[in-house]
Amino acid sequence: MHEALDLCLSCKGCASDCPTGTDMATYKSEVLHQSYKGRIRPRSHYILGRLPFWARVTSPIAWLANLGLRTPGVRSIARWAAGVDQRRSLPMFATRRFTRTARPVLQAGRPKVVVWADSFTEYFSTEGGQAALRVLDTAGYDVEVLRRPQCCGLTWITTGQLDTARDMIRRAVEQLHPYVAAGVPVVGLEPSCLSVLRSDAVELIDDPRAVDVAQGVFTLAAGCSAPKGGSRLT
């Protein structure tokens, strides 16, 4: 079973492409959860499976971590520890987190949206988040950026660490629900993270607020339209 699921990327494409609607990503998470419950896990589960945690801890010394990742010997050890092929490149840490550099775009009279940054945008690829803010501003939105966005727990889910993932999902739902309940669209920048809020959250926690959040989060790729008299997210 583990060999069969090893190449699953947990992208959830099968949930819509499979004629029977089989969600192999959810199946894989449950298999890993049951297999390693109370047991020592593969080292990749502790490194890549908890990457948002390690990224948050490393953020204050990002420049030092990047120096190490550029050093051949250290880079090889990092790949080995994470269970990554030695031929694969490693992402560099952002020297300044996205939410530390993002400037809200606030103008009276414009429809409001909230940007919820995922861990990769927050700690690695901040330029994608900055570009999203420019797009939303140009589309005519009043943009608020969550200063301390809660992690959705995606990497914990994909490695079957479901107990921790449930706690993280609860915190994310608690943070986002007040905006959704007030009718403010929440824009996410990473589709995989949004899929957690739209699907996994409802399945993993018994909280009616999770259903509301699932219906109130949008990807930037969903598109922005600006009809006469104002703008709205579609």
DOSEDO-659996 format. One record per residue (C-alpha): x negated, y negated, z; residue in one letter. Coordinates in Angstrom, 1 decimal. Each point is the difference from the previous one (the first is absolute). Layout:
BEGIN
<pt><u>X</u><v>Y</v><w>Z</w><r>a</r></pt>
...
This chain:
BEGIN
<pt><u>0.0</u><v>0.0</v><w>0.0</w><r>m</r></pt>
<pt><u>-2.8</u><v>-2.4</v><w>0.9</w><r>h</r></pt>
<pt><u>-1.8</u><v>0.7</v><w>-3.3</w><r>e</r></pt>
<pt><u>3.2</u><v>-0.6</v><w>-2.0</w><r>a</r></pt>
<pt><u>0.7</u><v>-3.4</v><w>1.8</w><r>l</r></pt>
<pt><u>-3.6</u><v>-1.1</v><w>0.0</w><r>d</r></pt>
<pt><u>0.3</u><v>-2.0</v><w>-3.2</w><r>l</r></pt>
<pt><u>3.2</u><v>-1.7</v><w>0.9</w><r>c</r></pt>
<pt><u>-0.5</u><v>-3.7</v><w>0.2</w><r>l</r></pt>
<pt><u>3.1</u><v>-0.6</v><w>2.0</w><r>s</r></pt>
<pt><u>1.2</u><v>-2.5</v><w>-2.6</w><r>c</r></pt>
<pt><u>3.6</u><v>1.2</v><w>0.2</w><r>k</r></pt>
<pt><u>0.3</u><v>0.0</v><w>-3.8</w><r>g</r></pt>
<pt><u>1.3</u><v>3.5</v><w>0.1</w><r>c</r></pt>
<pt><u>3.0</u><v>-1.1</v><w>2.1</w><r>a</r></pt>
<pt><u>1.4</u><v>-1.8</v><w>-3.0</w><r>s</r></pt>
<pt><u>-1.7</u><v>2.0</v><w>-2.9</w><r>d</r></pt>
<pt><u>0.7</u><v>3.5</v><w>1.3</w><r>c</r></pt>
<pt><u>3.4</u><v>1.4</v><w>-1.4</w><r>p</r></pt>
<pt><u>0.8</u><v>1.3</v><w>3.4</w><r>t</r></pt>
<pt><u>-1.2</u><v>-3.1</v><w>1.9</w><r>g</r></pt>
<pt><u>-2.5</u><v>1.9</v><w>2.1</w><r>t</r></pt>
<pt><u>-2.1</u><v>-2.5</v><w>2.0</w><r>d</r></pt>
<pt><u>-3.4</u><v>1.7</v><w>0.2</w><r>m</r></pt>
<pt><u>-1.6</u><v>-2.9</v><w>1.9</w><r>a</r></pt>
<pt><u>2.4</u><v>0.5</v><w>2.9</w><r>t</r></pt>
<pt><u>-0.5</u><v>3.7</v><w>-0.2</w><r>y</r></pt>
<pt><u>-3.7</u><v>-0.4</v><w>0.1</w><r>k</r></pt>
<pt><u>0.1</u><v>-2.3</v><w>3.0</w><r>s</r></pt>
<pt><u>2.1</u><v>2.5</v><w>2.0</w><r>e</r></pt>
<pt><u>-2.2</u><v>2.9</v><w>-0.9</w><r>v</r></pt>
<pt><u>-3.1</u><v>-1.9</v><w>1.2</w><r>l</r></pt>
<pt><u>1.9</u><v>-1.2</v><w>3.1</w><r>h</r></pt>
<pt><u>0.9</u><v>3.5</v><w>1.0</w><r>q</r></pt>
<pt><u>-3.3</u><v>1.6</v><w>-1.0</w><r>s</r></pt>
<pt><u>-2.2</u><v>-2.4</v><w>2.1</w><r>y</r></pt>
<pt><u>2.3</u><v>-0.8</v><w>2.9</w><r>k</r></pt>
<pt><u>-2.1</u><v>0.4</v><w>3.1</w><r>g</r></pt>
<pt><u>-3.1</u><v>1.0</v><w>-2.1</w><r>r</r></pt>
<pt><u>-3.1</u><v>-1.6</v><w>-1.3</w><r>i</r></pt>
<pt><u>0.6</u><v>-1.6</v><w>-3.4</w><r>r</r></pt>
<pt><u>-2.3</u><v>-0.3</v><w>-3.0</w><r>p</r></pt>
<pt><u>-2.3</u><v>-3.0</v><w>0.4</w><r>r</r></pt>
<pt><u>1.7</u><v>-1.8</v><w>-2.9</w><r>s</r></pt>
<pt><u>3.2</u><v>-0.2</v><w>2.1</w><r>h</r></pt>
<pt><u>-1.8</u><v>-1.9</v><w>2.7</w><r>y</r></pt>
<pt><u>-1.8</u><v>-2.4</v><w>-2.5</w><r>i</r></pt>
<pt><u>2.3</u><v>-0.5</v><w>-3.0</w><r>l</r></pt>
<pt><u>3.1</u><v>1.0</v><w>1.8</w><r>g</r></pt>
<pt><u>-0.5</u><v>-2.8</v><w>2.5</w><r>r</r></pt>
<pt><u>-1.6</u><v>-2.4</v><w>-2.4</w><r>l</r></pt>
<pt><u>2.1</u><v>-3.0</v><w>1.0</w><r>p</r></pt>
<pt><u>-1.2</u><v>0.4</v><w>3.6</w><r>f</r></pt>
<pt><u>-3.6</u><v>0.2</v><w>-1.0</w><r>w</r></pt>
<pt><u>0.4</u><v>-3.0</v><w>-2.3</w><r>a</r></pt>
<pt><u>1.4</u><v>-2.1</v><w>2.8</w><r>r</r></pt>
<pt><u>-2.8</u><v>1.0</v><w>2.3</w><r>v</r></pt>
<pt><u>-2.6</u><v>-0.7</v><w>-2.7</w><r>t</r></pt>
<pt><u>1.4</u><v>-3.3</v><w>-1.2</w><r>s</r></pt>
<pt><u>-2.0</u><v>-2.2</v><w>2.5</w><r>p</r></pt>
<pt><u>-3.2</u><v>1.5</v><w>-1.3</w><r>i</r></pt>
<pt><u>1.0</u><v>0.5</v><w>-3.7</w><r>a</r></pt>
<pt><u>-3.2</u><v>-1.5</v><w>-1.3</w><r>w</r></pt>
<pt><u>-2.1</u><v>2.5</v><w>2.0</w><r>l</r></pt>
<pt><u>2.3</u><v>2.9</v><w>-1.2</w><r>a</r></pt>
<pt><u>-0.4</u><v>-1.1</v><w>-3.6</w><r>n</r></pt>
<pt><u>-3.8</u><v>-0.2</v><w>0.4</w><r>l</r></pt>
<pt><u>0.1</u><v>3.6</v><w>1.2</w><r>g</r></pt>
<pt><u>2.2</u><v>1.1</v><w>-2.9</w><r>l</r></pt>
<pt><u>-2.4</u><v>-1.5</v><w>-2.5</w><r>r</r></pt>
<pt><u>-2.9</u><v>2.0</v><w>1.6</w><r>t</r></pt>
<pt><u>-0.4</u><v>3.4</v><w>-1.9</w><r>p</r></pt>
<pt><u>-0.6</u><v>2.2</v><w>3.1</w><r>g</r></pt>
<pt><u>2.8</u><v>-1.6</v><w>2.1</w><r>v</r></pt>
<pt><u>2.4</u><v>0.0</v><w>-3.0</w><r>r</r></pt>
<pt><u>-0.6</u><v>3.7</v><w>-0.5</w><r>s</r></pt>
<pt><u>0.7</u><v>0.7</v><w>3.7</w><r>i</r></pt>
<pt><u>3.2</u><v>-2.1</v><w>-0.1</w><r>a</r></pt>
<pt><u>1.2</u><v>2.0</v><w>-3.0</w><r>r</r></pt>
<pt><u>-0.7</u><v>3.3</v><w>1.7</w><r>w</r></pt>
<pt><u>1.7</u><v>-1.1</v><w>3.3</w><r>a</r></pt>
<pt><u>3.1</u><v>-1.0</v><w>-1.9</w><r>a</r></pt>
<pt><u>0.1</u><v>3.1</v><w>-2.2</w><r>g</r></pt>
<pt><u>-0.5</u><v>-2.1</v><w>-3.1</w><r>v</r></pt>
<pt><u>-1.9</u><v>1.2</v><w>-3.1</w><r>d</r></pt>
<pt><u>-3.5</u><v>-1.4</v><w>-0.2</w><r>q</r></pt>
<pt><u>0.7</u><v>-1.3</v><w>-3.5</w><r>r</r></pt>
<pt><u>2.8</u><v>-2.2</v><w>1.1</w><r>r</r></pt>
<pt><u>-0.4</u><v>-3.7</v><w>0.8</w><r>s</r></pt>
<pt><u>1.0</u><v>-1.4</v><w>3.3</w><r>l</r></pt>
<pt><u>2.0</u><v>-3.2</v><w>0.5</w><r>p</r></pt>
<pt><u>-1.6</u><v>-2.9</v><w>1.8</w><r>m</r></pt>
<pt><u>1.6</u><v>-1.7</v><w>3.0</w><r>f</r></pt>
<pt><u>1.3</u><v>-3.5</v><w>-0.3</w><r>a</r></pt>
<pt><u>-2.1</u><v>-2.4</v><w>2.0</w><r>t</r></pt>
<pt><u>3.2</u><v>-1.9</v><w>0.9</w><r>r</r></pt>
<pt><u>3.3</u><v>1.7</v><w>0.5</w><r>r</r></pt>
<pt><u>2.9</u><v>-0.9</v><w>-2.3</w><r>f</r></pt>
<pt><u>2.2</u><v>-1.4</v><w>2.8</w><r>t</r></pt>
<pt><u>-2.9</u><v>-2.1</v><w>1.2</w><r>r</r></pt>
<pt><u>-0.4</u><v>-1.8</v><w>-3.3</w><r>t</r></pt>
<pt><u>3.6</u><v>0.1</v><w>-1.4</w><r>a</r></pt>
<pt><u>1.7</u><v>-3.3</v><w>0.2</w><r>r</r></pt>
<pt><u>3.8</u><v>0.0</v><w>0.1</w><r>p</r></pt>
<pt><u>1.9</u><v>-1.8</v><w>-2.7</w><r>v</r></pt>
<pt><u>2.7</u><v>-1.9</v><w>1.8</w><r>l</r></pt>
<pt><u>2.3</u><v>-2.5</v><w>-1.7</w><r>q</r></pt>
<pt><u>3.4</u><v>-1.0</v><w>1.2</w><r>a</r></pt>
<pt><u>2.9</u><v>1.0</v><w>-2.2</w><r>g</r></pt>
<pt><u>-1.6</u><v>3.0</v><w>-1.6</w><r>r</r></pt>
<pt><u>1.2</u><v>3.6</v><w>0.6</w><r>p</r></pt>
<pt><u>-2.2</u><v>1.8</v><w>2.5</w><r>k</r></pt>
<pt><u>-1.9</u><v>3.3</v><w>-0.3</w><r>v</r></pt>
<pt><u>-2.4</u><v>1.7</v><w>2.4</w><r>v</r></pt>
<pt><u>-3.2</u><v>1.6</v><w>-1.2</w><r>v</r></pt>
<pt><u>-1.0</u><v>3.2</v><w>1.9</w><r>w</r></pt>
<pt><u>-3.6</u><v>0.9</v><w>-0.8</w><r>a</r></pt>
<pt><u>-1.1</u><v>3.7</v><w>0.0</w><r>d</r></pt>
<pt><u>-3.3</u><v>1.0</v><w>1.6</w><r>s</r></pt>
<pt><u>-1.9</u><v>0.2</v><w>-3.3</w><r>f</r></pt>
<pt><u>1.0</u><v>-3.6</v><w>-0.9</w><r>t</r></pt>
<pt><u>-0.7</u><v>-1.1</v><w>3.6</w><r>e</r></pt>
<pt><u>-3.5</u><v>1.5</v><w>0.3</w><r>y</r></pt>
<pt><u>-1.3</u><v>0.8</v><w>-3.5</w><r>f</r></pt>
<pt><u>1.7</u><v>-1.6</v><w>-3.0</w><r>s</r></pt>
<pt><u>1.1</u><v>-3.4</v><w>1.3</w><r>t</r></pt>
<pt><u>0.0</u><v>-1.6</v><w>-3.5</w><r>e</r></pt>
<pt><u>3.0</u><v>2.0</v><w>-1.0</w><r>g</r></pt>
<pt><u>1.9</u><v>-1.5</v><w>2.9</w><r>g</r></pt>
<pt><u>-1.1</u><v>-3.5</v><w>-0.9</w><r>q</r></pt>
<pt><u>1.2</u><v>0.5</v><w>-3.6</w><r>a</r></pt>
<pt><u>3.4</u><v>1.2</v><w>1.3</w><r>a</r></pt>
<pt><u>0.4</u><v>-3.2</v><w>2.0</w><r>l</r></pt>
<pt><u>-0.7</u><v>-2.1</v><w>-3.1</w><r>r</r></pt>
<pt><u>2.5</u><v>2.0</v><w>-2.0</w><r>v</r></pt>
<pt><u>2.7</u><v>-0.4</v><w>2.7</w><r>l</r></pt>
<pt><u>-0.7</u><v>-3.8</v><w>0.3</w><r>d</r></pt>
<pt><u>0.2</u><v>-0.4</v><w>-3.8</w><r>t</r></pt>
<pt><u>3.3</u><v>1.9</v><w>0.0</w><r>a</r></pt>
<pt><u>1.4</u><v>-2.6</v><w>2.5</w><r>g</r></pt>
<pt><u>0.0</u><v>1.8</v><w>3.3</w><r>y</r></pt>
<pt><u>-0.7</u><v>-1.2</v><w>3.5</w><r>d</r></pt>
<pt><u>-2.6</u><v>2.6</v><w>1.0</w><r>v</r></pt>
<pt><u>-0.8</u><v>1.1</v><w>3.6</w><r>e</r></pt>
<pt><u>-2.8</u><v>2.4</v><w>0.7</w><r>v</r></pt>
<pt><u>0.2</u><v>2.4</v><w>3.0</w><r>l</r></pt>
<pt><u>-3.1</u><v>-0.8</v><w>2.0</w><r>r</r></pt>
<pt><u>-0.3</u><v>3.4</v><w>1.6</w><r>r</r></pt>
<pt><u>1.8</u><v>2.4</v><w>-2.3</w><r>p</r></pt>
<pt><u>0.6</u><v>3.4</v><w>1.5</w><r>q</r></pt>
<pt><u>-1.4</u><v>3.0</v><w>-1.9</w><r>c</r></pt>
<pt><u>2.6</u><v>2.3</v><w>-1.5</w><r>c</r></pt>
<pt><u>-2.1</u><v>3.1</v><w>0.9</w><r>g</r></pt>
<pt><u>-0.3</u><v>1.3</v><w>-3.6</w><r>l</r></pt>
<pt><u>-3.5</u><v>1.6</v><w>0.5</w><r>t</r></pt>
<pt><u>1.2</u><v>1.7</v><w>3.2</w><r>w</r></pt>
<pt><u>3.0</u><v>1.4</v><w>-1.9</w><r>i</r></pt>
<pt><u>-2.0</u><v>1.3</v><w>-3.0</w><r>t</r></pt>
<pt><u>-2.3</u><v>1.9</v><w>2.4</w><r>t</r></pt>
<pt><u>2.8</u><v>1.4</v><w>2.1</w><r>g</r></pt>
<pt><u>-0.6</u><v>-2.1</v><w>3.1</w><r>q</r></pt>
<pt><u>3.7</u><v>-0.5</v><w>0.4</w><r>l</r></pt>
<pt><u>0.3</u><v>-0.7</v><w>3.7</w><r>d</r></pt>
<pt><u>-2.3</u><v>-3.1</v><w>-0.3</w><r>t</r></pt>
<pt><u>1.7</u><v>-0.9</v><w>-3.3</w><r>a</r></pt>
<pt><u>3.4</u><v>-0.2</v><w>1.7</w><r>r</r></pt>
<pt><u>-1.3</u><v>-2.4</v><w>2.6</w><r>d</r></pt>
<pt><u>-1.5</u><v>-2.2</v><w>-2.7</w><r>m</r></pt>
<pt><u>3.2</u><v>0.0</v><w>-2.1</w><r>i</r></pt>
<pt><u>2.1</u><v>-1.0</v><w>3.0</w><r>r</r></pt>
<pt><u>-2.3</u><v>-3.0</v><w>0.6</w><r>r</r></pt>
<pt><u>0.2</u><v>-1.0</v><w>-3.7</w><r>a</r></pt>
<pt><u>3.8</u><v>0.3</v><w>0.0</w><r>v</r></pt>
<pt><u>0.2</u><v>-2.1</v><w>3.2</w><r>e</r></pt>
<pt><u>-2.1</u><v>-2.7</v><w>-1.6</w><r>q</r></pt>
<pt><u>1.8</u><v>-0.1</v><w>-3.3</w><r>l</r></pt>
<pt><u>3.6</u><v>0.5</v><w>1.0</w><r>h</r></pt>
<pt><u>0.7</u><v>-3.6</v><w>1.3</w><r>p</r></pt>
<pt><u>-0.9</u><v>-1.4</v><w>-3.5</w><r>y</r></pt>
<pt><u>2.0</u><v>2.6</v><w>-1.8</w><r>v</r></pt>
<pt><u>3.0</u><v>-0.5</v><w>2.3</w><r>a</r></pt>
<pt><u>-0.2</u><v>-3.7</v><w>-0.7</w><r>a</r></pt>
<pt><u>0.2</u><v>0.6</v><w>-3.8</w><r>g</r></pt>
<pt><u>-3.7</u><v>-0.9</v><w>-0.6</w><r>v</r></pt>
<pt><u>-1.6</u><v>2.3</v><w>-2.6</w><r>p</r></pt>
<pt><u>-3.2</u><v>1.7</v><w>1.1</w><r>v</r></pt>
<pt><u>-2.6</u><v>0.3</v><w>-2.9</w><r>v</r></pt>
<pt><u>-2.6</u><v>2.8</v><w>0.3</w><r>g</r></pt>
<pt><u>-3.1</u><v>0.1</v><w>-2.1</w><r>l</r></pt>
<pt><u>-0.6</u><v>3.8</v><w>0.0</w><r>e</r></pt>
<pt><u>2.7</u><v>2.2</v><w>-1.5</w><r>p</r></pt>
<pt><u>-1.2</u><v>3.1</v><w>2.0</w><r>s</r></pt>
<pt><u>0.4</u><v>-1.9</v><w>3.3</w><r>c</r></pt>
<pt><u>3.5</u><v>-1.2</v><w>-1.0</w><r>l</r></pt>
<pt><u>1.0</u><v>3.5</v><w>-0.9</w><r>s</r></pt>
<pt><u>-0.7</u><v>0.9</v><w>3.7</w><r>v</r></pt>
<pt><u>2.5</u><v>-2.7</v><w>1.1</w><r>l</r></pt>
<pt><u>2.5</u><v>1.0</v><w>-2.7</w><r>r</r></pt>
<pt><u>-0.1</u><v>3.7</v><w>0.5</w><r>s</r></pt>
<pt><u>-2.3</u><v>1.5</v><w>2.7</w><r>d</r></pt>
<pt><u>1.1</u><v>-2.5</v><w>2.7</w><r>a</r></pt>
<pt><u>3.6</u><v>1.1</v><w>-0.3</w><r>v</r></pt>
<pt><u>-1.0</u><v>3.7</v><w>0.1</w><r>e</r></pt>
<pt><u>-2.5</u><v>-0.2</v><w>2.9</w><r>l</r></pt>
<pt><u>1.7</u><v>-2.3</v><w>2.5</w><r>i</r></pt>
<pt><u>3.6</u><v>-0.1</v><w>1.2</w><r>d</r></pt>
<pt><u>0.6</u><v>-3.7</v><w>0.0</w><r>d</r></pt>
<pt><u>2.8</u><v>-1.7</v><w>-2.0</w><r>p</r></pt>
<pt><u>-2.3</u><v>-3.0</v><w>-0.4</w><r>r</r></pt>
<pt><u>-2.2</u><v>2.1</v><w>-2.3</w><r>a</r></pt>
<pt><u>2.9</u><v>0.3</v><w>-2.5</w><r>v</r></pt>
<pt><u>0.3</u><v>-3.8</v><w>0.0</w><r>d</r></pt>
<pt><u>-3.7</u><v>-0.5</v><w>-0.6</w><r>v</r></pt>
<pt><u>0.0</u><v>2.6</v><w>-2.8</w><r>a</r></pt>
<pt><u>2.5</u><v>-2.1</v><w>-1.9</w><r>q</r></pt>
<pt><u>-1.7</u><v>-3.3</v><w>0.7</w><r>g</r></pt>
<pt><u>-3.6</u><v>0.6</v><w>-1.2</w><r>v</r></pt>
<pt><u>-1.1</u><v>-0.7</v><w>-3.5</w><r>f</r></pt>
<pt><u>-3.1</u><v>0.4</v><w>-2.2</w><r>t</r></pt>
<pt><u>-1.4</u><v>-3.0</v><w>-1.7</w><r>l</r></pt>
<pt><u>0.3</u><v>2.0</v><w>-3.2</w><r>a</r></pt>
<pt><u>3.8</u><v>0.0</v><w>0.4</w><r>a</r></pt>
<pt><u>-0.2</u><v>-3.4</v><w>-1.5</w><r>g</r></pt>
<pt><u>1.0</u><v>-3.5</v><w>0.8</w><r>c</r></pt>
<pt><u>2.7</u><v>-1.9</v><w>-1.8</w><r>s</r></pt>
<pt><u>0.8</u><v>-3.7</v><w>0.3</w><r>a</r></pt>
<pt><u>3.6</u><v>-0.8</v><w>-1.0</w><r>p</r></pt>
<pt><u>1.4</u><v>-3.5</v><w>-0.1</w><r>k</r></pt>
<pt><u>0.4</u><v>-1.5</v><w>3.4</w><r>g</r></pt>
<pt><u>-2.7</u><v>2.1</v><w>1.7</w><r>g</r></pt>
<pt><u>-2.0</u><v>3.2</v><w>0.0</w><r>s</r></pt>
<pt><u>0.8</u><v>3.4</v><w>1.2</w><r>r</r></pt>
<pt><u>-1.9</u><v>3.3</v><w>0.3</w><r>l</r></pt>
<pt><u>1.3</u><v>2.8</v><w>-2.2</w><r>t</r></pt>
